[in-house]
């Protein structure tokens, strides 16, 4: 939500939706594409871009996250943190049109809203390291 206008930013909504779909896919043990294809309503272009981009580049994204998350393996992270990091890392590596600060801020906000008390700091630390290496 934009703090000044009280209106939700469509890009923020898209990131939240992408997180939800990736989490659903992981929880159900199906591919993100299957989750996207199963939606009753058409999936927004940006949501589709994020979800399918994460799916397509997941091996590289997970390797990048693992390299910068000292003391944490991908599998040991809370599922929400893992998927927030995946979306943000995808954006950092493949969406040069999105400013680094926006990617980090949005990811930290998602972590604070949906995950553990420590997730905001954790996500910020990992993504700061990722951003320094890829941007």
N, CA and C of each residue as an Amber inpcrd file, in Angstrom:
protein
   405
   0.8490000  -1.1790000   0.0000000   0.0000000   0.0000000   0.0000000
   0.8920000   1.2380000   0.0000000   0.5790000   2.1630000  -0.8290000
   1.3180000   3.4120000  -0.8790000   1.0030000   4.1940000   0.3850000
   2.0370000   4.5640000   1.1250000   1.8250000   5.2260000   2.4080000
   1.1800000   6.5910000   2.2740000   1.4260000   7.2550000   1.1590000
   0.8570000   8.5990000   0.9780000  -0.5920000   8.5640000   0.5220000
  -0.8830000   7.7140000  -0.4380000  -2.2200000   7.7500000  -1.0370000
  -3.1860000   6.7350000  -0.4400000  -2.6630000   5.7150000   0.2690000
  -3.5230000   4.6740000   0.7990000  -3.9700000   3.6730000  -0.2530000
  -3.3990000   3.7530000  -1.4640000  -3.7590000   2.8720000  -2.5680000
  -2.6670000   1.8250000  -2.7360000  -3.0860000   0.5750000  -2.9400000
  -2.1090000  -0.4870000  -3.1330000  -1.4380000  -0.3790000  -4.4850000
  -0.1250000  -0.5070000  -4.4790000   0.6610000  -0.4850000  -5.7070000
   0.4590000  -1.8220000  -6.4120000   0.1000000  -1.8060000  -7.6920000
  -0.1300000  -3.0640000  -8.4200000   1.0930000  -3.9850000  -8.4180000
   2.2900000  -3.4080000  -8.4160000   3.5010000  -4.2420000  -8.3890000
   3.6600000  -4.9360000  -7.0500000   3.2690000  -4.2670000  -5.9690000
   3.3160000  -4.8890000  -4.6400000   2.3070000  -6.0300000  -4.5590000
   1.1390000  -5.7960000  -5.1010000   0.0980000  -6.8310000  -5.1390000
   0.5920000  -8.0230000  -5.9600000   1.2570000  -7.7560000  -7.0780000
   1.7790000  -8.8280000  -7.9320000   2.8170000  -9.6630000  -7.1890000
   3.6930000  -9.0110000  -6.4360000   4.7030000  -9.7560000  -5.6720000
   4.0490000 -10.6300000  -4.6090000   3.0540000 -10.0940000  -3.9340000
   2.3410000 -10.8760000  -2.9240000   1.6260000 -12.0600000  -3.5700000
   0.9990000 -11.8410000  -4.7080000   0.3150000 -12.9270000  -5.4140000
   1.3020000 -13.9900000  -5.8770000   2.4490000 -13.5490000  -6.3850000
   3.4760000 -14.5040000  -6.8230000   3.9480000 -15.3380000  -5.6360000
   4.1570000 -14.6970000  -4.4950000   4.5630000 -15.4180000  -3.2840000
   3.5190000 -16.4680000  -2.9200000   2.2620000 -16.0870000  -2.9630000
   1.1730000 -17.0070000  -2.6310000   1.1590000 -18.2200000  -3.5610000
   1.3170000 -17.9830000  -4.8570000   1.2950000 -19.0810000  -5.8300000
   2.5170000 -19.9970000  -5.6860000   3.6810000 -19.4180000  -5.4520000
   4.8810000 -20.2380000  -5.2570000   4.7780000 -21.0680000  -3.9780000
   4.2420000 -20.4600000  -2.9340000   4.0440000 -21.1790000  -1.6710000
   3.0450000 -22.3190000  -1.8680000   1.9760000 -22.0450000  -2.5910000
   0.9780000 -23.0800000  -2.8700000   1.6000000 -24.2440000  -3.6360000
   2.3820000 -23.9360000  -4.6550000   3.0290000 -24.9930000  -5.4500000
   3.9270000 -25.8560000  -4.5750000   4.7220000 -25.2060000  -3.7470000
   5.6270000 -25.9500000  -2.8720000   4.8470000 -26.7960000  -1.8650000
   3.8110000 -26.2290000  -1.2870000   3.0020000 -26.9490000  -0.2950000
   2.3110000 -28.1700000  -0.8810000   1.8790000 -28.0420000  -2.1330000
   1.1620000 -29.1380000  -2.7920000   2.0830000 -30.1020000  -3.5330000
   3.3610000 -29.7420000  -3.6570000   4.3020000 -30.5970000  -4.3730000
   4.0600000 -30.6370000  -5.8760000   3.5750000 -29.5070000  -6.4150000
   3.3500000 -29.4100000  -7.8620000   4.1700000 -28.2390000  -8.4050000
   4.2210000 -28.1240000  -9.7150000   5.0150000 -27.0450000 -10.2930000
   4.2680000 -25.7130000 -10.2030000   5.0220000 -24.6270000 -10.1560000
   4.3700000 -23.3190000 -10.1890000   3.5120000 -23.1340000 -11.4360000
   3.9340000 -23.6900000 -12.5660000   3.1280000 -23.5780000 -13.7890000
   1.7650000 -24.2440000 -13.5890000   1.7300000 -25.3820000 -12.9230000
   0.4560000 -26.0560000 -12.6690000  -0.4530000 -25.1900000 -11.8050000
   0.1160000 -24.5100000 -10.8310000  -0.6870000 -23.6310000  -9.9720000
  -1.2220000 -22.4590000 -10.7940000  -0.3600000 -21.8500000 -11.5970000
  -0.7970000 -20.7290000 -12.4470000  -1.9090000 -21.1790000 -13.3860000
  -1.7130000 -22.3260000 -14.0280000  -2.7010000 -22.8250000 -14.9890000
  -4.0240000 -23.2150000 -14.3320000  -3.9930000 -23.5410000 -13.0530000
  -5.2060000 -23.9690000 -12.3500000  -6.0450000 -22.8030000 -11.8230000
  -5.5470000 -21.5770000 -11.9490000  -6.2910000 -20.4350000 -11.4270000
  -7.5670000 -20.2140000 -12.2290000  -8.6540000 -19.9300000 -11.5380000
  -9.9470000 -19.6960000 -12.1860000  -9.9240000 -18.3680000 -12.9490000
  -9.3880000 -17.3640000 -12.3210000  -9.2800000 -16.0450000 -12.9580000
  -7.9220000 -15.9520000 -13.6610000  -7.8440000 -15.2120000 -14.7490000
  -6.5510000 -15.0490000 -15.4340000  -5.5160000 -14.4380000 -14.4850000
  -4.3010000 -14.9360000 -14.5860000  -3.2120000 -14.4550000 -13.7340000
  -2.5850000 -13.2230000 -14.3830000  -2.4360000 -12.1790000 -13.5950000
  -1.8300000 -10.9310000 -14.0410000  -0.4750000 -11.1960000 -14.7010000
  -0.1530000 -10.3970000 -15.7070000   1.0960000 -10.5540000 -16.4730000
   2.3350000 -10.5260000 -15.5590000   2.3950000  -9.5870000 -14.6370000
   3.5650000  -9.4710000 -13.7660000   3.6430000 -10.6700000 -12.8250000
   2.5220000 -11.1230000 -12.3090000   2.5070000 -12.3070000 -11.4450000
   3.0320000 -13.5060000 -12.2200000   2.5340000 -13.6880000 -13.4230000
   2.9840000 -14.8000000 -14.2790000   4.4920000 -14.6930000 -14.5350000
   4.9660000 -13.5060000 -14.8560000   6.3880000 -13.2750000 -15.0960000
   7.2220000 -13.6810000 -13.8820000   6.7990000 -13.2780000 -12.7090000
   7.5410000 -13.5910000 -11.4900000   7.5180000 -15.0830000 -11.1850000
   6.3490000 -15.6900000 -11.2050000   6.2140000 -17.1030000 -10.8550000
   6.9650000 -17.9860000 -11.8430000   6.7250000 -17.7690000 -13.1240000
   7.3790000 -18.6170000 -14.1270000   8.8610000 -18.3070000 -14.2460000
   9.2480000 -17.0670000 -13.9850000  10.6700000 -16.7190000 -13.9640000
  11.4020000 -17.4260000 -12.8420000  10.7950000 -17.4510000 -11.6640000
  11.3870000 -18.1820000 -10.5400000  11.4910000 -19.6630000 -10.8950000
  10.4360000 -20.2210000 -11.4660000  10.4500000 -21.6340000 -11.8260000
  11.5640000 -21.9280000 -12.8410000  11.6580000 -21.1120000 -13.8690000
  12.6340000 -21.3350000 -14.9310000  14.0800000 -21.2210000 -14.4410000
  14.3180000 -20.3200000 -13.5000000  15.6830000 -20.0500000 -13.0330000
  15.9330000 -20.5450000 -11.6080000  15.0690000 -21.4240000 -11.0950000
  15.1350000 -21.7830000  -9.6800000  16.4790000 -22.3650000  -9.2530000
  17.0770000 -23.1990000 -10.0650000  18.3590000 -23.7970000  -9.6810000
  19.4200000 -22.7110000  -9.4700000  19.5170000 -21.7930000 -10.4090000
  20.4720000 -20.6930000 -10.3080000  20.1170000 -19.7600000  -9.1440000
  18.8280000 -19.4620000  -8.9820000  18.3650000 -18.5890000  -7.9010000
  18.6990000 -19.2080000  -6.5480000  18.3810000 -20.4850000  -6.3770000
  18.6610000 -21.1570000  -5.1030000  20.1610000 -21.2010000  -4.8120000
  20.9790000 -21.4180000  -5.8340000  22.4340000 -21.4230000  -5.6430000
  22.9160000 -20.0460000  -5.1870000  22.3700000 -19.0050000  -5.7780000
  22.7330000 -17.6370000  -5.4080000  22.3220000 -17.3420000  -3.9620000
  21.1120000 -17.7250000  -3.5920000  20.6380000 -17.5180000  -2.2210000
  21.5150000 -18.2970000  -1.2520000  21.8050000 -19.5540000  -1.5620000
  22.6190000 -20.3990000  -0.6800000  24.0100000 -19.8040000  -0.4710000
  24.5740000 -19.2350000  -1.5150000  25.8970000 -18.6290000  -1.4190000
  25.9050000 -17.4520000  -0.4420000  24.7920000 -16.7400000  -0.3500000
  24.7380000 -15.5180000   0.4570000  23.9700000 -15.6600000   1.7720000
  23.5310000 -16.8500000   2.1010000  22.7930000 -17.0520000   3.3590000
  23.6490000 -17.8900000   4.3080000  24.5770000 -17.2400000   4.9230000
  25.5320000 -17.8860000   5.8090000  24.8190000 -18.6470000   6.9220000
  25.1360000 -19.9370000   7.0190000  24.5860000 -20.7500000   8.0950000
  23.2020000 -21.3200000   7.8430000  22.6220000 -21.0270000   6.7020000
  21.2740000 -21.5140000   6.3900000  21.2750000 -22.1990000   5.0320000
  20.7580000 -23.4120000   4.9830000  20.5440000 -24.0550000   3.6980000
  19.1530000 -23.6420000   3.2020000  18.9390000 -23.7550000   1.9230000
  17.6330000 -23.4170000   1.3440000  16.5280000 -24.2360000   2.0120000
  16.7710000 -25.5330000   2.2010000  15.7440000 -26.4130000   2.7720000
  15.4310000 -26.0910000   4.2300000  16.3680000 -25.4910000   4.9340000
  16.1700000 -25.1940000   6.3540000  15.4020000 -23.8870000   6.5820000
  15.3390000 -23.0550000   5.5770000  14.6340000 -21.7640000   5.7010000
  13.1280000 -21.9860000   5.7830000  12.4340000 -21.1130000   6.5000000
  10.9690000 -21.1770000   6.4370000  10.5140000 -21.0310000   4.9760000
   9.4830000 -21.7630000   4.6030000   9.0210000 -21.7830000   3.2150000
   8.6860000 -20.3870000   2.6970000   8.0880000 -19.5540000   3.5210000
   7.7560000 -18.2040000   3.0650000   9.0240000 -17.3920000   2.8010000
  10.0000000 -17.4740000   3.7020000  11.2520000 -16.7470000   3.4920000
  11.9300000 -17.2160000   2.2060000  11.9760000 -18.5160000   2.0300000
  12.6050000 -19.1060000   0.8450000  11.9660000 -18.5630000  -0.4360000
  10.6580000 -18.5020000  -0.4610000   9.9670000 -18.0350000  -1.6670000
  10.0320000 -16.5260000  -1.8350000  10.0560000 -15.7830000  -0.7540000
  10.2820000 -14.3330000  -0.8370000  11.6670000 -14.0760000  -1.4270000
  12.6640000 -14.8070000  -0.9270000  14.0250000 -14.6550000  -1.4380000
  14.1120000 -15.0420000  -2.9170000  13.3770000 -16.0610000  -3.3060000
  13.3920000 -16.4830000  -4.7180000  12.8280000 -15.3970000  -5.6240000
  11.6940000 -14.8270000  -5.2580000  11.0840000 -13.7810000  -6.0810000
  12.0310000 -12.5810000  -6.1700000  12.5590000 -12.1590000  -5.0340000
  13.4300000 -10.9830000  -5.0200000  14.7370000 -11.2420000  -5.7760000
  15.3040000 -12.4260000  -5.6180000  16.5370000 -12.7440000  -6.3380000
  16.2830000 -12.7940000  -7.8320000  15.1490000 -13.3390000  -8.2380000
  14.7860000 -13.3190000  -9.6560000  14.7480000 -11.8770000 -10.1620000
  14.1040000 -11.0080000  -9.3990000  14.0140000  -9.6140000  -9.8360000
  15.3930000  -8.9550000  -9.8890000  16.2230000  -9.2160000  -8.9080000
  17.5580000  -8.6230000  -8.9000000  18.3920000  -9.0790000 -10.0920000
  18.2350000 -10.3470000 -10.4560000  19.0610000 -10.8960000 -11.5300000
  18.4710000 -10.6870000 -12.9270000  17.1520000 -10.6040000 -13.0360000
  16.5240000 -10.6450000 -14.3580000  15.5930000  -9.4770000 -14.6710000
  15.4320000  -8.5490000 -13.7440000  14.5450000  -7.4040000 -14.0100000
  15.2860000  -6.1120000 -13.6740000  16.1770000  -5.7450000 -14.5550000
  16.9840000  -4.5490000 -14.3330000  16.1600000  -3.2680000 -14.3050000
  14.8970000  -3.3420000 -14.7590000  14.0190000  -2.1780000 -14.7400000
  13.4960000  -1.8700000 -13.3350000  13.6850000  -2.8000000 -12.3930000
  13.2070000  -2.5930000 -11.0260000  14.3980000  -2.1770000 -10.1580000
  14.3190000  -1.0080000  -9.5260000  15.4360000  -0.5590000  -8.6960000
  15.7270000  -1.5170000  -7.5360000  16.9920000  -1.6410000  -7.2190000
  17.4320000  -2.5340000  -6.1400000  16.7080000  -2.2200000  -4.8360000
  16.6200000  -0.9480000  -4.4840000  15.9800000  -0.5560000  -3.2190000
  14.5250000  -1.0100000  -3.1730000  13.8400000  -0.9480000  -4.3020000
  12.4360000  -1.3770000  -4.3520000  12.3430000  -2.8810000  -4.1100000
  13.1990000  -3.6560000  -4.7660000  13.1860000  -5.1090000  -4.5860000
  13.4060000  -5.4520000  -3.1180000  14.4270000  -4.8540000  -2.5010000
  14.7340000  -5.1510000  -1.1060000  13.6130000  -4.7230000  -0.1710000
  13.1120000  -3.5050000  -0.3510000  12.0280000  -3.0000000   0.5140000
  10.7840000  -3.8750000   0.4380000  10.4010000  -4.2290000  -0.7800000
   9.1900000  -5.0440000  -0.9560000   9.3600000  -6.4200000  -0.3260000
  10.5220000  -7.0310000  -0.5150000  10.7680000  -8.3600000   0.0500000
  10.7620000  -8.3160000   1.5750000  11.3950000  -7.3190000   2.1380000
  11.4240000  -7.1850000   3.6000000  10.0070000  -6.9840000   4.1430000
   9.2220000  -6.1660000   3.4680000   7.8350000  -5.9460000   3.9080000
   7.0170000  -7.2390000   3.8560000   7.1880000  -8.0230000   2.7820000
   6.4830000  -9.3120000   2.7040000   6.9110000 -10.2300000   3.8500000
   8.1980000 -10.2560000   4.1290000   8.7030000 -11.1110000   5.2120000
   8.1320000 -10.6740000   6.5630000   8.0890000  -9.3820000   6.7940000
   7.5370000  -8.8740000   8.0570000   6.0440000  -9.1890000   8.1780000
   5.3190000  -9.0970000   7.0760000   3.8680000  -9.3220000   7.0960000
   3.4930000 -10.7820000   7.2350000   4.2460000 -11.6610000   6.5700000
   3.7820000 -13.0400000   6.4500000   4.6250000 -14.0930000   7.1500000
   5.8170000 -13.7530000   7.6020000   6.6830000 -14.7950000   8.1560000
   7.0140000 -14.5210000   9.6180000   8.1470000 -14.9780000  10.0710000
   8.5100000 -14.9090000  11.4930000   8.9580000 -13.5100000  11.9020000
   9.1130000 -13.3020000  13.1900000   9.5580000 -12.0080000  13.7040000
  10.9500000 -11.6310000  13.1970000  11.7960000 -12.6170000  12.9720000
  13.1670000 -12.3670000  12.5280000  13.3180000 -12.3520000  11.0090000
  12.2650000 -12.6600000  10.2840000  12.3710000 -12.8270000   8.8370000
  12.7430000 -11.5500000   8.0950000  12.2510000 -10.4200000   8.5290000
  12.5750000  -9.1650000   7.8490000  14.0740000  -8.9050000   7.8410000
  14.7110000  -9.0760000   8.9920000  16.1620000  -8.8730000   9.0820000
  16.9140000  -9.9150000   8.2630000  16.4590000 -11.1720000   8.3440000
  17.1130000 -12.2520000   7.6090000  17.0410000 -11.9970000   6.0970000
  15.8520000 -11.7110000   5.5970000  15.6490000 -11.4580000   4.1710000
  16.4790000 -10.2570000   3.7300000  16.4930000  -9.2030000   4.5240000
  17.2660000  -8.0160000   4.1890000  18.7630000  -8.3460000   4.0960000
  19.2780000  -9.1100000   5.0410000  20.6950000  -9.4640000   5.0290000
  21.0810000 -10.2870000   3.8160000  20.2870000 -11.3030000   3.5270000
  20.5910000 -12.1590000   2.3710000  20.4840000 -11.3640000   1.0770000
  19.4090000 -10.6110000   0.9160000  19.2150000  -9.8710000  -0.3390000
  20.2200000  -8.7450000  -0.5230000  20.6570000  -8.1340000   0.5520000
  21.7000000  -7.1140000   0.4310000  22.9690000  -7.7160000  -0.1410000
  23.3150000  -8.9170000   0.3230000  24.4970000  -9.6130000  -0.1880000
  24.2840000 -10.0420000  -1.6470000  23.0970000 -10.5540000  -1.9490000
  22.7900000 -10.9530000  -3.3340000  22.8960000  -9.7400000  -4.2510000
  22.2710000  -8.6370000  -3.8460000  22.2770000  -7.4290000  -4.6770000
  23.6910000  -6.9320000  -4.9200000  24.5360000  -6.9690000  -3.9060000
  25.9140000  -6.5060000  -4.0660000  26.6820000  -7.3450000  -5.0830000
  26.2910000  -8.6110000  -5.2100000  27.0180000  -9.4830000  -6.1380000
  26.4320000  -9.5180000  -7.5490000  25.1570000  -9.1760000  -7.7050000
  24.5450000  -9.3120000  -9.0310000  24.2040000  -7.9740000  -9.6990000
  24.2410000  -6.8900000  -8.9410000  23.8700000  -5.6040000  -9.5570000
  25.0560000  -4.6980000  -9.6950000
